[in-house]
Every structure is written in C-alpha cells, then in structure tokens.
Amino acid sequence: MVTAHVFIACSLDGFIARQNGDIDWLLQRDTSAEDHGFDDFIADKEMILMGRGTYEKVLTFDSWPYNLPVLVLSEQLAKEPVPLALESKVRFSTLTPKHALESLAEQGVHRVYVDGGQLIQSFLREGLIADMVITTVPVLLGSGRPLFGDMAQDIGLALVSSRSFPSGLVQSHYRVLPQ
C-alpha cells in the first residue's frame, strides 16, 4: 500500500500562490537559518507526485531541485514529451490519484510526497492523504490559488504537532482521519 504525504506552505488566508502563480511572498521568507524540516520529511519518500501548475513553477527555478523521481499527473502534459534535461527524472501521466497510487504500489513504492494545490485537493477528496505538514506564512494575500477548495464532505484532521519559528512561520502537522 502506498501512503501519500503533504508538505506545503500557505499564506495565513490559505493561498499557496498568487493568482498568476507567483510565490514571491514565500521566497522572501525562505531563510537557510531556519530548518523547516523538509529534508527530514522527504528522507523516507520514494517519489514525488505533482500537478501541472507546480511542475511548471518548478521549471522556472534556477535548477531542478529534486533527487527523487517525479510523476506529474496532468491530462495536458501527458500529450507532451518530457524535456530532454529531465527525461530520467520526470514522467507525465493521465492516471487519477487512486490509479497512480495503485500503479506505484505494483512498482514497490510505499511513500510518496504529493505537491500542488489542485492535486492535493484531488487526493484529499479521494481520501488518499495520510498526513499533511502545513507551514503558515504570516502574510495575507487577499486572493490567489487556494490550498484547499470545495469538498463534498468534511475532512477530519488530528493535530500531531505544531511549532513556530523566529521568522513568524507556524508549522502544523496533521494526520488525516479516515472518512
């Protein structure tokens, strides 16, 4: 069985990016002086699943930041070839979250990192997220791309831990309760 885990930051009003996808408000707070736990989080993951928007944002970075293989779930990108520089690092797929996890289980994968607002929402709607580490940045954007969208039913969470950082960031780790 594959378990899916989230590690993401959002503004205090729940946005992961501006409407145009910009994350300048987040990058301004990124300091190497604080360890927000990403290295520990990713250490036991075998693969990253991300949505198209996140993948396209990561492509704008100076270099590809991931050592793990990345599976991008996107109807649109699945019709495109993977860029040559990323051929051994990235695959595109049209699989649904449930079918992606089933396929990964057949490949012997056990723990994956799910990244991207819409993809996280899809996994949550299907009851496929085990836990989430959410870092809240003390800024109000007023609008943007929400971390959470409409849900057909409530999704219960249990707080595992919470901590604050000198920069003002607050990080909460939640276990997703069975539906």
C-alpha positions in Angstrom: 0.0 0.0 0.0 1.3 3.5 -0.9 0.8 6.3 1.6 0.6 9.9 0.3 2.0 12.8 2.4 1.9 16.6 2.0 4.5 19.2 2.9 3.4 22.7 1.8 3.3 26.4 2.8 0.4 28.8 2.5 -0.4 32.3 3.5 -2.4 33.0 6.6 -5.5 33.3 4.4 -4.9 29.9 2.8 -3.3 30.6 -0.5 -0.3 28.7 -1.9 0.4 31.2 -4.7 -0.8 34.5 -6.2 -3.4 34.1 -8.9 -0.6 34.3 -11.5 1.3 31.5 -9.8 3.9 33.8 -8.2 5.3 32.7 -4.9 7.5 35.8 -4.2 5.8 36.3 -0.8 7.1 32.8 0.2 10.6 33.1 -1.3 11.1 36.3 0.7 10.7 34.3 3.9 12.9 31.5 2.8 16.0 31.5 5.0 18.6 28.9 5.4 18.9 30.0 9.0 15.7 28.0 9.9 15.3 24.3 9.3 11.6 23.8 8.5 12.1 20.0 8.3 11.8 19.4 4.6 14.9 17.2 4.5 13.6 15.1 7.3 10.2 14.9 5.7 11.5 13.9 2.2 14.0 11.4 3.6 11.6 8.4 3.7 9.7 9.2 0.5 10.4 7.3 -2.7 8.7 9.5 -5.3 7.1 12.9 -5.8 3.7 13.3 -7.4 2.9 16.8 -8.5 0.3 18.7 -10.6 0.9 20.6 -13.8 0.9 24.1 -12.1 3.6 23.1 -9.6 5.7 21.4 -12.2 5.6 24.5 -14.4 6.5 26.7 -11.4 9.5 24.4 -10.6 10.7 24.7 -14.2 11.3 28.4 -13.5 13.8 27.7 -10.7 17.5 28.0 -11.4 17.9 24.3 -11.3 15.8 21.1 -10.8 15.6 20.8 -7.0 14.6 17.1 -6.6 16.6 14.0 -6.4 13.6 11.7 -6.3 11.7 10.7 -9.4 8.7 12.9 -10.2 5.4 11.8 -11.6 3.4 14.7 -13.0 -0.3 13.9 -13.1 -1.7 16.1 -15.9 -4.0 15.4 -18.9 -2.5 18.3 -20.7 1.2 17.5 -20.2 0.8 13.8 -20.9 0.5 14.7 -24.6 3.8 16.5 -24.5 7.3 15.0 -24.4 9.3 15.3 -21.2 12.1 17.9 -21.7 15.4 16.2 -22.5 17.2 17.5 -19.4 14.5 15.9 -17.2 14.0 12.6 -19.1 15.5 10.4 -16.3 13.8 12.5 -13.6 10.2 13.2 -14.7 7.3 11.2 -16.2 3.9 12.6 -17.2 0.7 10.6 -16.7 -3.0 10.9 -17.1 -3.7 8.5 -14.2 -6.1 9.5 -11.5 -4.7 9.8 -8.0 -6.2 6.4 -7.0 -4.9 4.7 -10.1 -1.5 6.4 -9.8 -1.1 5.0 -6.3 -2.2 1.5 -7.4 0.4 1.6 -10.2 3.1 2.8 -7.9 2.2 0.0 -5.4 2.7 -2.5 -8.2 6.2 -1.0 -8.7 7.1 -1.4 -5.0 6.7 2.2 -4.0 5.5 2.8 -0.4 5.6 6.5 0.5 5.1 9.5 -1.8 5.2 13.3 -1.5 2.2 15.0 -3.1 2.7 18.6 -4.1 0.4 21.1 -5.8 -2.8 22.7 -4.7 -5.2 21.1 -7.1 -3.5 17.7 -6.9 -3.6 17.8 -3.1 -7.3 18.7 -3.2 -7.9 15.7 -5.6 -6.1 13.3 -3.2 -8.0 14.7 -0.2 -11.4 14.3 -2.0 -10.5 10.6 -2.6 -9.3 10.0 0.9 -5.8 9.3 -0.2 -3.7 11.6 2.0 -2.2 10.2 5.2 -0.9 13.4 6.7 0.0 17.0 6.0 2.7 19.3 7.2 1.4 22.8 6.6 3.6 25.8 7.2 1.6 29.0 7.6 3.4 32.2 6.5 2.3 35.4 8.3 1.1 37.3 5.3 -2.4 38.0 3.9 -2.6 37.8 0.1 -6.3 38.5 -0.2 -6.6 36.3 -3.2 -4.7 33.6 -5.1 -4.6 29.9 -5.6 -6.1 28.2 -2.5 -4.6 25.3 -0.8 -8.0 23.8 -0.2 -11.0 24.0 -2.4 -14.6 22.7 -2.3 -15.0 19.4 -0.6 -18.1 17.1 -0.9 -17.7 16.3 2.8 -15.8 17.4 5.8 -12.3 16.0 6.2 -11.3 15.5 9.8 -7.8 16.1 10.9 -5.9 15.3 14.1 -3.1 17.7 15.2 0.1 15.7 15.6 2.4 18.7 16.4 2.8 22.4 15.9 5.8 24.7 16.2 6.7 28.3 15.5 9.8 29.8 14.1 11.6 33.1 14.9 10.6 34.2 11.3 7.0 34.0 12.3 6.2 30.9 10.4 4.0 28.4 12.1 4.1 24.7 11.1 1.4 22.2 11.9 1.5 18.5 11.2 -1.9 16.9 10.8 -3.0 13.3 10.4 -5.9 12.9 8.1 -8.7 11.0 9.9 -10.5 8.1 8.0 -13.6 9.2 6.2 
